Amino acid sequence: MSGDDYPEVFQVKEKFGGLRFYIDPLIDTVADQIYEAIDEAEKKSIQTCEICGSPGKQGGHGWIQTLCEPCLIEQERDTEIPVKEKR
């Protein structure tokens, strides 16, 4: 495959805790292989911590993320809103 044969990537993003990878439509002999590779990567992304790459699970409160247990605990600790002290 020459450089001109590669698909043009027009968007890569995280959505609902998983990878989304968008390319121009393909009509050639390798199209199925490329779409299968993208599909496999998207499936793996919903089982891979988006912070450290360890095995993870999807979850969240309003914003879905895929995180391993240690990264989830760390993130919850870092984003915790302090409770006002009673006077």
Buried (B, 14 or more C-beta within 10 A) or exposed (E): EEEEEEBEEEEEEEEEBBBEBEBEEBEEEEEEEBBEEBEEEBEEBBEBBBBEEEEBBBEEEEEBBBBBEEBBEBBEEEEEEEEEEEE
